[in-house]
Amino acid sequence: MGKNSTLMLSTRHHEPDIQAALAVLTQTVAKKLPGKVKAIRQSWKMLKSVPADEALFEVFHRQVHTLAGTSATYGFEAVADVARMITLRLPETQQVDCLPVDEIDFLLEKLATALGSETVEKASAVAPIEPHNMTLSLGRSRDKLIYLVDDDIDFLRNMVLQIQNFGDTVVAFSDLASFDEALERQVPDIVIMDVVLDEKPKAGIEHIARVNAKRMQPLKTIFISGSQDIEMRLAAVRANGLAYFPKPIAVAALVDAIATFTHQITEERYRILIVDDAQEQSAFSALILQQSGMETIEVNAPLLLLDVLASFQPDLILMDIYMPGCNGLELSQVVRQMDTYVNVPIVFLSSEADLKKKLGAMSLGGDDFLSKPVLPWHLTSAITSRVKRGRMISKLADTDGLTGLLNHNKSKKRLEAELTRAKREKISLSIVMLDLDFFKHVNDTYGHPAGDRVLKNLANLLKQNLRQYDVIGRYGGEEFLVVLPNADALTAKIVMDKLRICFSEMSHLSDEGVFRCSFSCGIAAFPDLDNASDLIEEADKALYEAKDGGRNQVVISTEQNLFGNKGTDDS
Ligand SMILES: Nc1nc2c(ncn2[C@@H]2O[C@H](COP(=O)(O)OP(=O)(O)OP(=O)(O)O)[C@@H](O)[C@H]2O)c(=O)[nH]1
């Protein structure tokens, strides 16, 4: 999309690009300033000839505000100061018949003088800012090497089996000497160390402390122990222990911790929607935010906002107030009236100097008010903290408490968003409805808590083996929805079959003994089906075929055009 279009999606610029882009923008703004001042003078002339005309007044008002904001942003301070003075002298629209004509005449003369004094060189270039570090240590593990040390052989055997269920490689040691030898050969991604060894309390902790003393980087260690003693926990922390798990070990939680400590994934970049009719202003904010690693879209024609909201799913809207067609306050109310966007923070960025008006803007649905010119670090930090909090709140509202997966509503919303993206990018997308087999029997035989553990184990297996951008949701009690962008139905079937086999071989623990469980899946895919409800309906039908066909299998919907095959599995 071109720079002058009303909508501009931008990804990250590198710092030298940013400085160069800012210099170009400053030149452009300087060139446009005389034209803008001229337009303001013309509007004023017309307004004076029809003094009580509200529409003319609003145009004049907006032009002066835009000039104040843009010139301040790019460092043309003399112009910005006078423009700001004019805005402060303007009455409310309802009092347009009492314009302070003489004062504004005088200020417009001053504006012409101020314009003559501005040069591009004087305009301050924007200082580079520290890129915002958006890397979080959260992640999905795959093929990690884990050393597990415990002198209880039965416990070791059991743990190895359970952890390996999730796809990690576990090497077990029942004594410290063989652990040390292995360490010489290869350092693992994580060590799980029992605290008490050979009946010596703290032996495991002391050993790790000795090993770490000789290393540049401490080993990533999770301690396990039969003791809940605070002293023991403290010693573990002092030996750089990352976590402490009391026995009996909650394996799903342990696997989660391993994933957290062994992988770094980049948090999805913050998506900021910038609504400003002044292209130079939106470009400025976009550049600053991109420098901090955020993704931006600029909407320069405010009425296009709704078109962009659904496809971009912004984390935050940065909104100008005075715009043609409708103002930012009205627009924020429109957004607030839509259930889907009721929680998206809206930050106003305006040259409005009147405190009463600023407070009014906040009461109409704004979350913050930044005044132009805004310092780059202020813009970045105000937005970062809003987005961070917003994401945390939506995460709580969007996830299922038991499994940590997306809940029903959020999974559906993500399906809609991924489908829109697939259509736009012309890629395939598969959806999977997954349901545990004979789960009522599991609950009845092994108890509800054991059933809950099965649900958690399945959730972990899916989280760890699907791609970062796949969508995994708990759709109902024992039903899950998986969305696989850029995967056709056959690919989805291959992926789900692997997971199905892996899950069916997993052992689950209960007071009544060890047991196994399986799941069935139905798959439907875009583009053969092109709306979310059809996809769900067809995947559901395929799931019921899988159940009817004997369970523990993956069936592709008959609506998919797969070389004329139905794609059922015969496992
Ligand atoms: N433990 C546990 N059980 C749940 C949860 N949510 C739903 N269930 C149980 O899941 C079981 C679903 O049973 P059914 O719908 O009869 O299906 P099924 O026994 O899995 O049989 P098929 O789907 O035909 O293979 C019910 O017993 C529910 O109580 C949960 O959060 N925890």
PDBQT file of the ligand as one rigid body, heavy atoms in Angstrom, charges set to zero:
ROOT
HETATM    1  N1  LIG A 601     -13.366 -34.980  34.908  1.00  0.00    +0.000 N 
HETATM    2  C1  LIG A 601     -14.072 -34.180  34.120  1.00  0.00    +0.000 A 
HETATM    3  N2  LIG A 601     -15.070 -34.679  33.373  1.00  0.00    +0.000 NA
HETATM    4  C2  LIG A 601     -15.764 -33.863  32.566  1.00  0.00    +0.000 A 
HETATM    5  C3  LIG A 601     -15.479 -32.492  32.495  1.00  0.00    +0.000 A 
HETATM    6  N3  LIG A 601     -16.324 -31.931  31.596  1.00  0.00    +0.000 NA
HETATM    7  C4  LIG A 601     -17.120 -32.935  31.133  1.00  0.00    +0.000 A 
HETATM    8  N4  LIG A 601     -16.794 -34.116  31.706  1.00  0.00    +0.000 N 
HETATM    9  C5  LIG A 601     -17.401 -35.422  31.544  1.00  0.00    +0.000 C 
HETATM   10  O1  LIG A 601     -17.257 -35.904  30.238  1.00  0.00    +0.000 OA
HETATM   11  C6  LIG A 601     -18.213 -36.957  30.078  1.00  0.00    +0.000 C 
HETATM   12  C7  LIG A 601     -18.739 -36.930  28.670  1.00  0.00    +0.000 C 
HETATM   13  O2  LIG A 601     -19.529 -38.056  28.521  1.00  0.00    +0.000 OA
HETATM   14  P1  LIG A 601     -20.341 -38.394  27.227  1.00  0.00    +0.000 P 
HETATM   15  O3  LIG A 601     -20.814 -37.158  26.556  1.00  0.00    +0.000 OA
HETATM   16  O4  LIG A 601     -21.380 -39.404  27.598  1.00  0.00    +0.000 OA
HETATM   17  O5  LIG A 601     -19.305 -38.997  26.243  1.00  0.00    +0.000 OA
HETATM   18  P2  LIG A 601     -18.252 -40.147  26.421  1.00  0.00    +0.000 P 
HETATM   19  O6  LIG A 601     -18.458 -40.970  27.639  1.00  0.00    +0.000 OA
HETATM   20  O7  LIG A 601     -16.900 -39.530  26.296  1.00  0.00    +0.000 OA
HETATM   21  O8  LIG A 601     -18.545 -41.058  25.186  1.00  0.00    +0.000 OA
HETATM   22  P3  LIG A 601     -18.179 -40.797  23.671  1.00  0.00    +0.000 P 
HETATM   23  O9  LIG A 601     -17.928 -39.340  23.448  1.00  0.00    +0.000 OA
HETATM   24  O10 LIG A 601     -19.357 -41.283  22.912  1.00  0.00    +0.000 OA
HETATM   25  O11 LIG A 601     -16.956 -41.595  23.381  1.00  0.00    +0.000 OA
HETATM   26  C8  LIG A 601     -19.298 -36.723  31.125  1.00  0.00    +0.000 C 
HETATM   27  O12 LIG A 601     -19.230 -37.752  32.082  1.00  0.00    +0.000 OA
HETATM   28  C9  LIG A 601     -18.893 -35.420  31.760  1.00  0.00    +0.000 C 
HETATM   29  O13 LIG A 601     -19.186 -35.365  33.156  1.00  0.00    +0.000 OA
HETATM   30  C10 LIG A 601     -14.436 -31.981  33.331  1.00  0.00    +0.000 A 
HETATM   31  O14 LIG A 601     -14.126 -30.785  33.343  1.00  0.00    +0.000 OA
HETATM   32  N5  LIG A 601     -13.771 -32.857  34.114  1.00  0.00    +0.000 N 
ENDROOT
TORSDOF 0
